């Protein structure tokens, strides 16, 4: 048999000299050489058996149980516990203490974040807090509402559009007062944000994902407006 020519769909294969073609040819050659010989796995008693096993009977793959001794013990314990309603005293706990500690830390951090984002607890009315620097509420002509320039407003708009819902109830709570405002989708703001988000992804996120430009210190922000015009 003689191979006259070969072709591959990769870039190097266009010249009929890529490594894929060579790999296929080597595989064909090896298959021809080994065609008449029997592999060790096709003969009986050729496998290296574990020391604690005396004999492994031949069986189809579908009939062989590949479960480990640990998993079998776990299934047995679960079956026994399911009948009696109790866990074995010798069974090790399935949840490590470190995981519980991390969960409690996240729990405490959540309430710390709430306290940082909450208005002054001593104020009797949220109107007294509205308009303060960094606070999310403003007083617009006697009407308290969420500041449209605040990060919370942009966060809510992103959630409304991504989840595809019509409105969200924004709530600010203190021990002395409660504020609720229904926020609807701001289409004009969203249409203005989307092009800038796409440009940020194309110029900043994508170069890092593909080539780690920022990690290697080779990142240079370039405006692609001229390229888009071209």
Protein Blocks (a to p, Z undefined) as FASTA:
>chain_A
ZZfbdcdfbfklmnopafklmmmmmmmmmmmmmmmpccfklpghkaccdfklmbdcdddf
klpcfbdfklmmmmmmmmmmmmnopacfklccfbdfklmmmmmmmmmmmmmmmmmmpccf
kbmbfklmgopahiabdceehiacddfkbmklmmmmmmmmmnopabdcdddddfkbccdd
dddddfklmmmmmmmmmmmmmmmmmmmmmnommmnopaccddfklmmmZZ
